[in-house]
Amino acid sequence: MVFSSSAFLFAFLPAFCAVYFAMPWRPAKNVVLLLFSLLFYAWGEPVYVWLMVASICLNWLFAFIIGKCGGGKTAPKRFWLVAALAANLLVLGFYKYQGFLAENVNRALGEEFIAELNLALPIGISFFTLQAITYVVDVYRGEVKVQKNPLYLGMYIAMFPQLVAGPIVRYADIEHEIDNRRATLEGFAQGLRLFCVGLGKKVLLANTAGVLADSLLPREAAEIGFVGCFSGVAAYTFQIYFDFSGYSDMAIGLGKMMGFEYPRNFNYPYTSKSATEFWRRWHMSLGGFFRDYVYIPLGGNRVSTPRFVANTMIVWGLTGIWHGAAWNFLLWGLYWGVLILLEKFFVMRVLDRLPRFVSHIWCIVLFFFGWLLFAVTGLSNVGEWFCAMFGAYGWLGTSTLWELQSWSYVSLVPVFVVGSLPWAPWLRKKIQAWAEGDPHRAIVAAPQKGNAAVPPCQVVCEGPVPAGRARAVTAVNVLADVALLAVFVLSCMSVVSSSYNPFIYFQF
């Protein structure tokens, strides 16, 4: 089940809200959330729901044993931590990488040495496995208490808003909220606004860009030439952003409706001025995981230069292969690792002395070719597309039929560009500063307080506001809500009328 489906919008979500908010006690709400989360997962994965339950039980048991080993990082605690990590990674590796490993070993040996099982990838296994790992590791470190109730741990791991595609929520982020969260009307309204924003990104923008991307990316580079390849990668660049950031907004919004504060996952990454900044803004929860649970334990940057380089490449190699069992994903991760190292040692020293627009152009070129490497499968195909981007097959290639499909989307390019820029939070801060009579207030692009996502379209004044300006702010907020209602209606109409509704990150 996906958020942008009729089953979820018109059946699952209303039924869940009716039952969940009817429960007067928080323990009952937690059980309802767990049961509905398992139903949500079983809707699309009836075979693999047992795997989810097994992961919950296994990680609860490992953490319970680690907690019983007492304080300090003793040998028994380290043993059970290693056992927990091995169990989680073996399950993930078996379902996600068995086919990839078997294919490459058999190809290298020239015979079928390992049988390819052709297993279906359990949806969201990469996400809920990482969440389980954060819980066990944090128990080992003494950063969180052992959750004695397995149902509550199950609720955390299986929680349907962020179950299949993130953001990756650490147990420490919601530990207090499991027993003490408070759902308010204001929080519910903010969550609903975020959900509508995310739904619009996914249905109205990502799906539209996806039609063009799907019509061009499977083609031969020689067939469509430079213009076709450029258009295909550009469409995919917008599709993957609106697809994933939209899903994250919906997940964060659903959590906020229930009283949970999930970490923000995107912060307008296409406004970045470097590869380093891009990855501080893109999939922030995944970057935080690899930083805190891989990079820092390896020594981080407090090591010799050769070790620092090795640590960086290990992290980015793992980041790449985490996204998919294919060579292009591994190369994509190493590509970003090399770029970040180049910036660290050389490039940023040059860019810092140049105008800011040069840095923006540099970053645009980086993620454009990065998405090419990410989207085009097969190393030979990747090579051909790279050649096409440098004019090897001419402007239009050997066929121009694809143009008939693409011209209708040209007018939408400005919409895609505007949708990926922080104009809404910028305007919100402007209106807020005007209402409070503070024209010198710094304009902050990120619509957030700390790392908590808030609706970018709502103006919330913190200081005294004259009555006339207060009414103007109220009118702006009403208009913003009307616009969001229109987005929700249009999105629902699109969901009902269209069968095209892919979600890129389900492959991870």
Number of C-alpha atoms within 10 A of each C-alpha: 17 21 19 23 18 15 13 16 15 11 11 17 15 12 13 17 13 10 13 20 14 11 13 9 10 16 14 13 18 21 16 18 24 22 18 22 23 23 18 24 24 16 14 14 19 12 11 17 19 13 14 22 14 13 22 23 15 17 24 25 16 21 27 18 16 27 19 12 17 13 12 11 13 12 10 14 22 15 11 18 21 14 13 23 19 12 16 18 15 13 15 19 17 14 16 23 20 18 20 16 18 17 16 12 15 15 12 11 9 9 9 13 13 14 12 14 11 11 12 10 18 22 19 19 24 25 21 25 21 22 22 27 22 21 27 26 19 18 22 25 15 16 12 17 17 20 17 13 9 16 18 21 23 26 21 27 28 29 23 26 22 25 25 27 25 26 27 28 28 21 25 15 14 18 18 12 15 20 12 12 15 15 15 13 10 11 20 18 15 21 28 21 27 28 28 26 24 28 28 27 28 30 28 19 22 29 24 20 26 25 20 23 24 13 14 25 23 13 16 17 26 22 20 27 25 24 17 29 27 20 19 26 25 19 24 27 24 23 26 21 24 28 26 26 27 25 31 28 30 28 26 29 31 25 23 27 25 21 20 22 22 27 21 23 28 23 25 19 22 21 17 21 21 23 23 18 15 22 19 18 20 20 22 20 21 18 18 16 18 17 16 13 15 17 20 13 11 19 13 18 14 10 12 11 10 9 15 18 16 15 22 23 21 18 19 25 20 16 21 24 20 20 17 19 19 19 17 21 23 21 19 23 25 22 19 23 25 15 15 22 17 13 17 12 9 11 15 17 11 10 18 12 10 11 9 12 11 14 21 17 13 16 21 19 11 17 19 16 20 18 16 24 26 24 21 20 16 12 14 10 16 18 14 16 27 18 16 26 21 12 16 16 19 16 17 21 20 14 12 14 11 16 15 8 13 17 11 10 13 10 9 14 14 10 11 21 11 12 16 19 16 19 15 18 22 18 18 24 25 19 20 25 21 17 25 17 15 12 13 9 13 10 15 14 19 20 22 15 8 9 15 14 24 22 21 23 24 24 21 14 17 10 11 10 17 10 10 9 16 16 13 13 22 14 12 17 17 13 14 17 16 12 14 20 15 14 20 21 14 16 21 21 13 18 18 12 9 11 9 13 18 16 19 15 17 16 17 19
